[in-house]
Amino acid sequence: MVKLLISVVFLALSILGSGQKPITEAPWRIHTLFSTECQNYFDWQTVGIMHSYRKAQQPGPITRLLSCTEEEKRKYKGMNLAPTFEVPSMSTHPKTGDWYPAINKPAGVLHWLEHSKEAKNVDWVVILDADMIIRGPIIPWEIGVEKGRPVAAYYGYLIGCDNILAELHTKHPELCDKVGGLLAMHIDDLRALAPLWLSKTEEVREDRAHWLTNITGDIYGKGWISEMYGYSFGAAEVGLHHKITEDLMIYPGYIPREGVEPILFHYGLPFRVGNWSFSKLEHHEDDIVYDCGRLFAEPPYPREVNFGQHPYKGHFSDFF
């Protein structure tokens, strides 16, 4: 018993001496969130992000915010794929009838804040998309997050921050940040932001007159990225100014800066290595999670690729 006590004390002193934070205790508690719907498309993404969460040893719990209608839930087979908090589906808006599944992200975050017991025991929140692979621990204070200063990835195509769109939808267009993807912030900032993230998303969805590509940067001109603007405009309204980084998250085919290893891989874009390619949209109805033993086609090893004919000749960025 005495030896055990000495060991515990020694371990505690070692942790304190090493400068490590006791991340399971206030004020260092981290919680990771990602949003999905009751679809095969999100189920295989869930398996991917959950595997990477465990492999990267991301600190703290992770929660899947699952948006389903009652009809969808009756047929759904993937409830046990991840720690899950069920949130009401707003894919079809209950008031306007607008079909816009992306609104489930801010709606789900707000519902989690208001109704989850876990949300009462959190200090720092990391919000990811389902189509991401965690390559290393995302520890908010180590990547620069401060209360009032979230950290986020740069989304340069959100040109509406610089034009009439921001002028129409926020009193503080000068604070509109072109950010998305990786979002990390203090829980108090998220509580202030979440209601406006949702309401500003609704505003931009209703503002069809300004959905044009030259105003929003949306290549489809259909208001699909309204949720991203909802986030940026909501953050501007509550005075959140982001620390913006291009080093933490990478897309396939992009080349990281020398000496930088991104800790988040976002496979939102199609990509190709040699004769192999992958696009998540080609697997929209894929029930691979429930087809025992079937896997996606493996990418080639670097030694198998002829870099002399490769568009990224000499670079290994695609192998992230």
Buried (B, 14 or more C-beta within 10 A) or exposed (E): EEEEEEEEEEEEEEEEEEEEBEBEEEEBBBBBBBBBBBBBBBBBBBBBBBEBBEEBEBBBBBBBBBBBBEEBEEEBEBEEBBEBBBBEBBBEBEEEEBEBBBBBBBBBBBBBBEEBEBBEEBBBBBBBBBBBBBBBBBBBBEBEBEEBBBBBBBBEBBBBBEBEBBEBBBEBBEBBBBBBBBBBBBBEBBBBBBBBBBBBBBBBBEBEEBBEEEBBBBEEEEBBBBBBBBBBBBBBBBEBBBBBBBBBBBBBBBEBEEEEEBBBBBBBEEBBBBEBEBEBEEBEEBBBBEEEEEEEEEBBEEEEBEEEEBEBEEBEBBEB
